[in-house]
Amino acid sequence: MNTVESKHPRAVAVMGAGIVGAATALALAAEGHAVTVIDRGDVGAGTSFGNAGGIVTGAVTPTATPGVIRSLPSYFLDSNGAAVLRPAYAFQVLPWLFRFIAASRPARVATIAAALHPLVSNAMRAHQDLARLSNALDRIQPVGWLKVYGSDAAFSKTALERELMTRHGVNFSALRAGEIADLEPNLSKEAYTRGLFQPESGFVNYPMGLVQAYFKGALERRAQFAQEDVQDIRPIGDGGVSVRTQQTVRRFDSVVIAAGAWSKQFASQLGDRVSLDTERGYHISWGSTDGPLLSRPVSFPEKDCVLSPMHDGISLASGDELAGLTAAPDFRRIRALVPFVHSVLPGTRLQTVQREWMGHRPSTPDSLPVIARSPRCSNVFYAFGHGHLGLTLSAITAQLIAGMVGGHAAPFDLAPYRIDRF
């Protein structure tokens, strides 16, 4: 990362204080820009709070694949399935779903995987860069990313994922049961027969702590925080951008919109259309016991869930619920997974549930984030739409945005992430 101060420092607003916003604020402040982070909530209290903690450097397989599309009817008709579409939201989400289905064509999957690769393959390095700036290297554990499968038949369905990882040079291993047991001895041996392991992936056992560390690093470089509710943004005649909140109106040289699932409304104010919706995700957290039950996140794709050894206990993350930004949470589906968790990780039976939570993943139908300059206002930059890869892609997104604001050459082609691609 270029940490030399920009020759042309700018006054920059970052809209959003989640992991993407905090990382972007740090990257910009490190280059000498005068940064103001604006968010109506607390730092890291949104979607960044409840993720599984993975920095998944081999995540080149998009969410929409031919196999996923074939399973959509059963997902949506099964109230305990991997994905749920609330009937009241069906009409509103249809355009997004049509684009999601279109993104599953084999040729599109290959193109999307190629576009994901430069982002995810640089994700760990980018986090290490920002962690050095914020004295947070100890928050990132190089323990890898593990997926386990309950049968050889389930493992055989990973053929496309394995082919894409091989094509893009991802370091991964296909594991037998004994190798999984060596990595995670507290998992029930009845829980798996095969696995996939990416050893170069990382893990953050306190995601909100990493957000706060990045944010503190930005503050130490004279960034400011305004806990206010943004009403609108507008380009102004001198080339700047006006940001109006409930409290005041401020003028900035540039604005970065990193407001997660709420970013669409601000893009619309500028006339930029984007296909963005929210895949609502849930988690349950169990309190700590005397010793760690897991060494790293463990994904169970057949159940669409991840168990992670967080700083305060084991966390279960699950759910792809299409219900919009305002519907009340429904914890029935994730609660239904509790017996499964007890069966695959018996040590959780001794723990007490301490928290239930729901967050809004900001998702595009093609699984690619929006990392781009606004085509309608050259001083507005977009950094949202990271879907299931918000933590993974936050630091590399921050570095790319800082490069755009500072006028640096892009390290790779950014055209796949433009906002007007849909």
LOGU-72364 format. One record per residue (C-alpha): residue number from 1; x, y, z. Coordinates in steps of 0.2 Angstrom, whole numbers, plus 5000, padded with zeros to 4 digits. Layout:
N
<site n="NUM" x="X" y="Y" z="Z"/>
...
***
This chain:
422
<site n="1" x="5000" y="5000" z="5000"/>
<site n="2" x="5006" y="5018" z="4996"/>
<site n="3" x="5007" y="5027" z="5013"/>
<site n="4" x="5016" y="5042" z="5006"/>
<site n="5" x="5005" y="5057" z="5008"/>
<site n="6" x="4995" y="5063" z="4993"/>
<site n="7" x="5002" y="5078" z="4983"/>
<site n="8" x="4984" y="5084" z="4983"/>
<site n="9" x="4976" y="5080" z="4999"/>
<site n="10" x="4957" y="5082" z="4999"/>
<site n="11" x="4943" y="5084" z="5011"/>
<site n="12" x="4934" y="5067" z="5010"/>
<site n="13" x="4918" y="5061" z="5018"/>
<site n="14" x="4916" y="5042" z="5020"/>
<site n="15" x="4898" y="5037" z="5022"/>
<site n="16" x="4897" y="5022" z="5033"/>
<site n="17" x="4907" y="5016" z="5048"/>
<site n="18" x="4907" y="4997" z="5045"/>
<site n="19" x="4922" y="4987" z="5040"/>
<site n="20" x="4923" y="4994" z="5023"/>
<site n="21" x="4920" y="5012" z="5029"/>
<site n="22" x="4933" y="5011" z="5043"/>
<site n="23" x="4946" y="5003" z="5032"/>
<site n="24" x="4943" y="5016" z="5018"/>
<site n="25" x="4945" y="5030" z="5031"/>
<site n="26" x="4961" y="5023" z="5037"/>
<site n="27" x="4968" y="5021" z="5019"/>
<site n="28" x="4963" y="5038" z="5015"/>
<site n="29" x="4970" y="5046" z="5031"/>
<site n="30" x="4986" y="5037" z="5029"/>
<site n="31" x="4988" y="5046" z="5012"/>
<site n="32" x="4986" y="5063" z="5020"/>
<site n="33" x="4967" y="5066" z="5016"/>
<site n="34" x="4956" y="5075" z="5028"/>
<site n="35" x="4943" y="5062" z="5032"/>
<site n="36" x="4926" y="5063" z="5040"/>
<site n="37" x="4917" y="5047" z="5043"/>
<site n="38" x="4898" y="5049" z="5044"/>
<site n="39" x="4886" y="5036" z="5051"/>
<site n="40" x="4870" y="5037" z="5061"/>
<site n="41" x="4875" y="5021" z="5071"/>
<site n="42" x="4890" y="5017" z="5081"/>
<site n="43" x="4907" y="5011" z="5073"/>
<site n="44" x="4906" y="4993" z="5068"/>
<site n="45" x="4889" y="4990" z="5075"/>
<site n="46" x="4880" y="4986" z="5058"/>
<site n="47" x="4883" y="4971" z="5047"/>
<site n="48" x="4901" y="4970" z="5052"/>
<site n="49" x="4897" y="4965" z="5069"/>
<site n="50" x="4890" y="4948" z="5065"/>
<site n="51" x="4900" y="4940" z="5051"/>
<site n="52" x="4909" y="4923" z="5052"/>
<site n="53" x="4927" y="4931" z="5053"/>
<site n="54" x="4935" y="4924" z="5038"/>
<site n="55" x="4947" y="4932" z="5026"/>
<site n="56" x="4944" y="4920" z="5012"/>
<site n="57" x="4958" y="4922" z="5000"/>
<site n="58" x="4951" y="4908" z="4988"/>
<site n="59" x="4933" y="4913" z="4987"/>
<site n="60" x="4932" y="4914" z="4968"/>
<site n="61" x="4916" y="4905" z="4966"/>
<site n="62" x="4901" y="4916" z="4965"/>
<site n="63" x="4885" y="4913" z="4974"/>
<site n="64" x="4875" y="4911" z="4958"/>
<site n="65" x="4880" y="4894" z="4950"/>
<site n="66" x="4870" y="4882" z="4939"/>
<site n="67" x="4868" y="4870" z="4954"/>
<site n="68" x="4862" y="4884" z="4965"/>
<site n="69" x="4849" y="4890" z="4952"/>
<site n="70" x="4843" y="4872" z="4951"/>
<site n="71" x="4840" y="4872" z="4970"/>
<site n="72" x="4831" y="4888" z="4971"/>
<site n="73" x="4813" y="4882" z="4971"/>
<site n="74" x="4817" y="4870" z="4985"/>
<site n="75" x="4826" y="4883" z="4994"/>
<site n="76" x="4811" y="4895" z="4993"/>
<site n="77" x="4798" y="4883" z="4997"/>
<site n="78" x="4807" y="4875" z="5012"/>
<site n="79" x="4805" y="4886" z="5027"/>
<site n="80" x="4821" y="4879" z="5035"/>
<site n="81" x="4831" y="4879" z="5018"/>
<site n="82" x="4847" y="4887" z="5014"/>
<site n="83" x="4838" y="4903" z="5007"/>
<site n="84" x="4821" y="4910" z="5010"/>
<site n="85" x="4811" y="4923" z="5001"/>
<site n="86" x="4797" y="4931" z="5011"/>
<site n="87" x="4781" y="4932" z="5000"/>
<site n="88" x="4778" y="4950" z="5004"/>
<site n="89" x="4795" y="4955" z="4997"/>
<site n="90" x="4794" y="4944" z="4981"/>
<site n="91" x="4788" y="4957" z="4969"/>
<site n="92" x="4801" y="4970" z="4974"/>
<site n="93" x="4816" y="4958" z="4973"/>
<site n="94" x="4811" y="4950" z="4956"/>
<site n="95" x="4823" y="4961" z="4945"/>
<site n="96" x="4837" y="4957" z="4957"/>
<site n="97" x="4833" y="4938" z="4956"/>
<site n="98" x="4832" y="4938" z="4937"/>
<site n="99" x="4849" y="4946" z="4936"/>
<site n="100" x="4855" y="4933" z="4949"/>
<site n="101" x="4849" y="4919" z="4938"/>
<site n="102" x="4857" y="4926" z="4923"/>
<site n="103" x="4874" y="4927" z="4932"/>
<site n="104" x="4873" y="4908" z="4935"/>
<site n="105" x="4876" y="4904" z="4917"/>
<site n="106" x="4893" y="4894" z="4915"/>
<site n="107" x="4901" y="4908" z="4904"/>
<site n="108" x="4896" y="4921" z="4917"/>
<site n="109" x="4902" y="4911" z="4932"/>
<site n="110" x="4919" y="4909" z="4923"/>
<site n="111" x="4920" y="4928" z="4920"/>
<site n="112" x="4914" y="4933" z="4938"/>
<site n="113" x="4927" y="4921" z="4945"/>
<site n="114" x="4941" y="4929" z="4935"/>
<site n="115" x="4935" y="4946" z="4942"/>
<site n="116" x="4934" y="4940" z="4960"/>
<site n="117" x="4952" y="4932" z="4959"/>
<site n="118" x="4962" y="4949" z="4960"/>
<site n="119" x="4951" y="4955" z="4974"/>
<site n="120" x="4952" y="4939" z="4985"/>
<site n="121" x="4970" y="4935" z="4981"/>
<site n="122" x="4975" y="4952" z="4988"/>
<site n="123" x="4964" y="4952" z="5003"/>
<site n="124" x="4975" y="4945" z="5016"/>
<site n="125" x="4990" y="4956" z="5010"/>
<site n="126" x="4979" y="4972" z="5011"/>
<site n="127" x="4972" y="4968" z="5028"/>
<site n="128" x="4990" y="4965" z="5034"/>
<site n="129" x="4995" y="4983" z="5027"/>
<site n="130" x="4980" y="4991" z="5036"/>
<site n="131" x="4983" y="4981" z="5052"/>
<site n="132" x="5001" y="4987" z="5052"/>
<site n="133" x="4995" y="5005" z="5051"/>
<site n="134" x="4983" y="5002" z="5065"/>
<site n="135" x="4994" y="4991" z="5077"/>
<site n="136" x="4981" y="4977" z="5074"/>
<site n="137" x="4991" y="4963" z="5066"/>
<site n="138" x="4988" y="4952" z="5081"/>
<site n="139" x="4969" y="4952" z="5077"/>
<site n="140" x="4972" y="4943" z="5061"/>
<site n="141" x="4976" y="4924" z="5063"/>
<site n="142" x="4983" y="4914" z="5048"/>
<site n="143" x="4974" y="4898" z="5052"/>
<site n="144" x="4965" y="4895" z="5035"/>
<site n="145" x="4947" y="4892" z="5030"/>
<site n="146" x="4939" y="4874" z="5032"/>
<site n="147" x="4924" y="4867" z="5024"/>
<site n="148" x="4917" y="4850" z="5028"/>
<site n="149" x="4905" y="4838" z="5020"/>
<site n="150" x="4895" y="4824" z="5027"/>
<site n="151" x="4896" y="4812" z="5013"/>
<site n="152" x="4906" y="4809" z="4997"/>
<site n="153" x="4891" y="4813" z="4987"/>
<site n="154" x="4890" y="4831" z="4995"/>
<site n="155" x="4909" y="4833" z="4992"/>
<site n="156" x="4907" y="4828" z="4973"/>
<site n="157" x="4896" y="4843" z="4971"/>
<site n="158" x="4911" y="4854" z="4974"/>
<site n="159" x="4918" y="4850" z="4957"/>
<site n="160" x="4915" y="4867" z="4950"/>
<site n="161" x="4922" y="4876" z="4965"/>
<site n="162" x="4938" y="4865" z="4964"/>
<site n="163" x="4939" y="4868" z="4946"/>
<site n="164" x="4938" y="4887" z="4948"/>
<site n="165" x="4951" y="4887" z="4962"/>
<site n="166" x="4963" y="4877" z="4952"/>
<site n="167" x="4961" y="4888" z="4937"/>
<site n="168" x="4965" y="4903" z="4947"/>
<site n="169" x="4980" y="4896" z="4957"/>
<site n="170" x="4971" y="4895" z="4974"/>
<site n="171" x="4981" y="4885" z="4986"/>
<site n="172" x="4969" y="4872" z="4993"/>
<site n="173" x="4968" y="4854" z="4999"/>
<site n="174" x="4955" y="4841" z="4997"/>
<site n="175" x="4955" y="4832" z="5014"/>
<site n="176" x="4950" y="4815" z="5020"/>
<site n="177" x="4942" y="4812" z="5037"/>
<site n="178" x="4958" y="4809" z="5047"/>
<site n="179" x="4965" y="4825" z="5041"/>
<site n="180" x="4950" y="4835" z="5046"/>
<site n="181" x="4951" y="4827" z="5063"/>
<site n="182" x="4969" y="4832" z="5065"/>
<site n="183" x="4964" y="4850" z="5061"/>
<site n="184" x="4948" y="4851" z="5072"/>
<site n="185" x="4948" y="4836" z="5085"/>
<site n="186" x="4933" y="4843" z="5094"/>
<site n="187" x="4922" y="4841" z="5079"/>
<site n="188" x="4911" y="4825" z="5079"/>
<site n="189" x="4919" y="4812" z="5067"/>
<site n="190" x="4901" y="4808" z="5062"/>
<site n="191" x="4900" y="4826" z="5055"/>
<site n="192" x="4911" y="4824" z="5040"/>
<site n="193" x="4919" y="4812" z="5027"/>
<site n="194" x="4928" y="4825" z="5016"/>
<site n="195" x="4934" y="4843" z="5017"/>
<site n="196" x="4941" y="4857" z="5008"/>
<site n="197" x="4955" y="4868" z="5016"/>
<site n="198" x="4962" y="4884" z="5011"/>
<site n="199" x="4978" y="4887" z="5022"/>
<site n="200" x="4982" y="4905" z="5016"/>
<site n="201" x="4965" y="4912" z="5022"/>
<site n="202" x="4964" y="4922" z="5038"/>
<site n="203" x="4953" y="4923" z="5053"/>
<site n="204" x="4947" y="4938" z="5064"/>
<site n="205" x="4940" y="4932" z="5080"/>
<site n="206" x="4933" y="4949" z="5085"/>
<site n="207" x="4927" y="4957" z="5068"/>
<site n="208" x="4920" y="4973" z="5077"/>
<site n="209" x="4937" y="4974" z="5086"/>
<site n="210" x="4946" y="4975" z="5069"/>
<site n="211" x="4933" y="4988" z="5063"/>
<site n="212" x="4937" y="4999" z="5079"/>
<site n="213" x="4956" y="4996" z="5077"/>
<site n="214" x="4955" y="5003" z="5059"/>
<site n="215" x="4944" y="5017" z="5064"/>
<site n="216" x="4956" y="5022" z="5078"/>
<site n="217" x="4970" y="5021" z="5066"/>
<site n="218" x="4961" y="5034" z="5055"/>
<site n="219" x="4957" y="5045" z="5070"/>
<site n="220" x="4976" y="5045" z="5075"/>
<site n="221" x="4978" y="5052" z="5057"/>
<site n="222" x="4966" y="5066" z="5061"/>
<site n="223" x="4951" y="5058" z="5054"/>
<site n="224" x="4934" y="5064" z="5062"/>
<site n="225" x="4918" y="5055" z="5066"/>
<site n="226" x="4901" y="5063" z="5064"/>
<site n="227" x="4887" y="5052" z="5071"/>
<site n="228" x="4873" y="5059" z="5060"/>
<site n="229" x="4860" y="5053" z="5048"/>
<site n="230" x="4864" y="5057" z="5030"/>
<site n="231" x="4849" y="5064" z="5021"/>
<site n="232" x="4856" y="5067" z="5004"/>
<site n="233" x="4872" y="5071" z="4994"/>
<site n="234" x="4873" y="5082" z="4979"/>
<site n="235" x="4887" y="5088" z="4967"/>
<site n="236" x="4890" y="5107" z="4969"/>
<site n="237" x="4896" y="5120" z="4956"/>
<site n="238" x="4914" y="5121" z="4961"/>
<site n="239" x="4917" y="5103" z="4959"/>
<site n="240" x="4914" y="5098" z="4977"/>
<site n="241" x="4900" y="5087" z="4984"/>
<site n="242" x="4887" y="5093" z="4997"/>
<site n="243" x="4882" y="5081" z="5011"/>
<site n="244" x="4866" y="5085" z="5021"/>
<site n="245" x="4863" y="5077" z="5037"/>
<site n="246" x="4849" y="5080" z="5050"/>
<site n="247" x="4860" y="5092" z="5059"/>
<site n="248" x="4870" y="5102" z="5045"/>
<site n="249" x="4876" y="5103" z="5028"/>
<site n="250" x="4895" y="5100" z="5024"/>
<site n="251" x="4905" y="5103" z="5008"/>
<site n="252" x="4918" y="5090" z="5003"/>
<site n="253" x="4930" y="5088" z="4989"/>
<site n="254" x="4925" y="5069" z="4987"/>
<site n="255" x="4913" y="5057" z="4995"/>
<site n="256" x="4915" y="5038" z="4997"/>
<site n="257" x="4898" y="5029" z="4999"/>
<site n="258" x="4902" y="5014" z="5009"/>
<site n="259" x="4885" y="5012" z="5017"/>
<site n="260" x="4882" y="4994" z="5014"/>
<site n="261" x="4864" y="4989" z="5010"/>
<site n="262" x="4859" y="5007" z="5012"/>
<site n="263" x="4870" y="5013" z="4998"/>
<site n="264" x="4858" y="5011" z="4984"/>
<site n="265" x="4847" y="5026" z="4990"/>
<site n="266" x="4862" y="5038" z="4989"/>
<site n="267" x="4868" y="5032" z="4972"/>
<site n="268" x="4850" y="5035" z="4966"/>
<site n="269" x="4851" y="5053" z="4972"/>
<site n="270" x="4865" y="5055" z="4959"/>
<site n="271" x="4856" y="5046" z="4945"/>
<site n="272" x="4867" y="5030" z="4946"/>
<site n="273" x="4856" y="5015" z="4946"/>
<site n="274" x="4863" y="4999" z="4954"/>
<site n="275" x="4856" y="4981" z="4957"/>
<site n="276" x="4858" y="4980" z="4976"/>
<site n="277" x="4848" y="4970" z="4988"/>
<site n="278" x="4851" y="4963" z="5005"/>
<site n="279" x="4854" y="4945" z="5010"/>
<site n="280" x="4849" y="4945" z="5028"/>
<site n="281" x="4861" y="4934" z="5038"/>
<site n="282" x="4858" y="4928" z="5056"/>
<site n="283" x="4869" y="4922" z="5070"/>
<site n="284" x="4868" y="4914" z="5087"/>
<site n="285" x="4883" y="4915" z="5099"/>
<site n="286" x="4887" y="4903" z="5114"/>
<site n="287" x="4897" y="4909" z="5129"/>
<site n="288" x="4915" y="4903" z="5131"/>
<site n="289" x="4920" y="4887" z="5140"/>
<site n="290" x="4937" y="4883" z="5148"/>
<site n="291" x="4945" y="4879" z="5132"/>
<site n="292" x="4943" y="4883" z="5113"/>
<site n="293" x="4932" y="4871" z="5104"/>
<site n="294" x="4938" y="4876" z="5087"/>
<site n="295" x="4954" y="4883" z="5079"/>
<site n="296" x="4947" y="4891" z="5064"/>
<site n="297" x="4930" y="4894" z="5056"/>
<site n="298" x="4922" y="4878" z="5049"/>
<site n="299" x="4909" y="4879" z="5036"/>
<site n="300" x="4895" y="4866" z="5033"/>
<site n="301" x="4889" y="4870" z="5015"/>
<site n="302" x="4875" y="4857" z="5016"/>
<site n="303" x="4868" y="4866" z="5031"/>
<site n="304" x="4873" y="4884" z="5024"/>
<site n="305" x="4881" y="4888" z="5040"/>
<site n="306" x="4898" y="4892" z="5048"/>
<site n="307" x="4904" y="4889" z="5066"/>
<site n="308" x="4918" y="4901" z="5071"/>
<site n="309" x="4928" y="4902" z="5088"/>
<site n="310" x="4925" y="4920" z="5092"/>
<site n="311" x="4933" y="4930" z="5106"/>
<site n="312" x="4918" y="4927" z="5117"/>
<site n="313" x="4913" y="4910" z="5112"/>
<site n="314" x="4907" y="4900" z="5097"/>
<site n="315" x="4896" y="4909" z="5084"/>
<site n="316" x="4884" y="4901" z="5072"/>
<site n="317" x="4882" y="4911" z="5056"/>
<site n="318" x="4868" y="4906" z="5043"/>
<site n="319" x="4854" y="4912" z="5032"/>
<site n="320" x="4851" y="4920" z="5015"/>
<site n="321" x="4834" y="4928" z="5018"/>
<site n="322" x="4827" y="4940" z="5005"/>
<site n="323" x="4815" y="4951" z="5015"/>
<site n="324" x="4822" y="4969" z="5012"/>
<site n="325" x="4829" y="4982" z="5025"/>
<site n="326" x="4814" y="4985" z="5036"/>
<site n="327" x="4806" y="4968" z="5040"/>
<site n="328" x="4807" y="4961" z="5057"/>
<site n="329" x="4820" y="4947" z="5060"/>
<site n="330" x="4814" y="4929" z="5060"/>
<site n="331" x="4825" y="4918" z="5071"/>
<site n="332" x="4816" y="4902" z="5068"/>
<site n="333" x="4827" y="4895" z="5054"/>
<site n="334" x="4844" y="4898" z="5064"/>
<site n="335" x="4836" y="4891" z="5080"/>
<site n="336" x="4832" y="4876" z="5070"/>
<site n="337" x="4850" y="4873" z="5067"/>
<site n="338" x="4855" y="4872" z="5086"/>
<site n="339" x="4852" y="4853" z="5087"/>
<site n="340" x="4864" y="4851" z="5072"/>
<site n="341" x="4877" y="4862" z="5080"/>
<site n="342" x="4876" y="4851" z="5096"/>
<site n="343" x="4878" y="4836" z="5086"/>
<site n="344" x="4894" y="4841" z="5076"/>
<site n="345" x="4902" y="4851" z="5090"/>
<site n="346" x="4896" y="4842" z="5106"/>
<site n="347" x="4906" y="4855" z="5117"/>
<site n="348" x="4892" y="4868" z="5113"/>
<site n="349" x="4880" y="4858" z="5124"/>
<site n="350" x="4889" y="4865" z="5139"/>
<site n="351" x="4887" y="4883" z="5133"/>
<site n="352" x="4874" y="4895" z="5135"/>
<site n="353" x="4866" y="4905" z="5121"/>
<site n="354" x="4871" y="4923" z="5124"/>
<site n="355" x="4866" y="4932" z="5109"/>
<site n="356" x="4855" y="4932" z="5093"/>
<site n="357" x="4857" y="4944" z="5079"/>
<site n="358" x="4852" y="4948" z="5062"/>
<site n="359" x="4862" y="4959" z="5049"/>
<site n="360" x="4860" y="4965" z="5031"/>
<site n="361" x="4873" y="4959" z="5019"/>
<site n="362" x="4874" y="4971" z="5004"/>
<site n="363" x="4873" y="4960" z="4989"/>
<site n="364" x="4874" y="4962" z="4970"/>
<site n="365" x="4866" y="4948" z="4959"/>
<site n="366" x="4883" y="4944" z="4951"/>
<site n="367" x="4893" y="4943" z="4968"/>
<site n="368" x="4905" y="4957" z="4963"/>
<site n="369" x="4906" y="4972" z="4973"/>
<site n="370" x="4904" y="4990" z="4967"/>
<site n="371" x="4921" y="4998" z="4968"/>
<site n="372" x="4920" y="5013" z="4956"/>
<site n="373" x="4919" y="5031" z="4953"/>
<site n="374" x="4902" y="5038" z="4949"/>
<site n="375" x="4899" y="5041" z="4930"/>
<site n="376" x="4888" y="5056" z="4935"/>
<site n="377" x="4899" y="5064" z="4948"/>
<site n="378" x="4917" y="5062" z="4946"/>
<site n="379" x="4921" y="5066" z="4965"/>
<site n="380" x="4909" y="5052" z="4971"/>
<site n="381" x="4916" y="5035" z="4974"/>
<site n="382" x="4907" y="5019" z="4978"/>
<site n="383" x="4913" y="5005" z="4989"/>
<site n="384" x="4898" y="4993" z="4993"/>
<site n="385" x="4890" y="4977" z="4988"/>
<site n="386" x="4902" y="4965" z="4995"/>
<site n="387" x="4889" y="4952" z="5000"/>
<site n="388" x="4896" y="4937" z="5009"/>
<site n="389" x="4914" y="4944" z="5007"/>
<site n="390" x="4913" y="4960" z="5017"/>
<site n="391" x="4927" y="4957" z="5029"/>
<site n="392" x="4937" y="4948" z="5016"/>
<site n="393" x="4936" y="4962" z="5003"/>
<site n="394" x="4936" y="4977" z="5015"/>
<site n="395" x="4954" y="4981" z="5015"/>
<site n="396" x="4958" y="4979" z="4996"/>
<site n="397" x="4943" y="4989" z="4993"/>
<site n="398" x="4949" y="5003" z="5004"/>
<site n="399" x="4966" y="5003" z="4995"/>
<site n="400" x="4958" y="5004" z="4978"/>
<site n="401" x="4947" y="5018" z="4983"/>
<site n="402" x="4961" y="5027" z="4991"/>
<site n="403" x="4971" y="5025" z="4974"/>
<site n="404" x="4956" y="5032" z="4965"/>
<site n="405" x="4954" y="5047" z="4976"/>
<site n="406" x="4973" y="5050" z="4975"/>
<site n="407" x="4974" y="5048" z="4957"/>
<site n="408" x="4985" y="5033" z="4957"/>
<site n="409" x="4985" y="5020" z="4943"/>
<site n="410" x="4975" y="5005" z="4947"/>
<site n="411" x="4984" y="4989" z="4951"/>
<site n="412" x="4972" y="4978" z="4940"/>
<site n="413" x="4957" y="4981" z="4929"/>
<site n="414" x="4943" y="4988" z="4939"/>
<site n="415" x="4930" y="4988" z="4925"/>
<site n="416" x="4921" y="4973" z="4932"/>
<site n="417" x="4916" y="4982" z="4948"/>
<site n="418" x="4909" y="4998" z="4939"/>
<site n="419" x="4891" y="5003" z="4945"/>
<site n="420" x="4883" y="5004" z="4928"/>
<site n="421" x="4887" y="4986" z="4923"/>
<site n="422" x="4869" y="4980" z="4926"/>
***
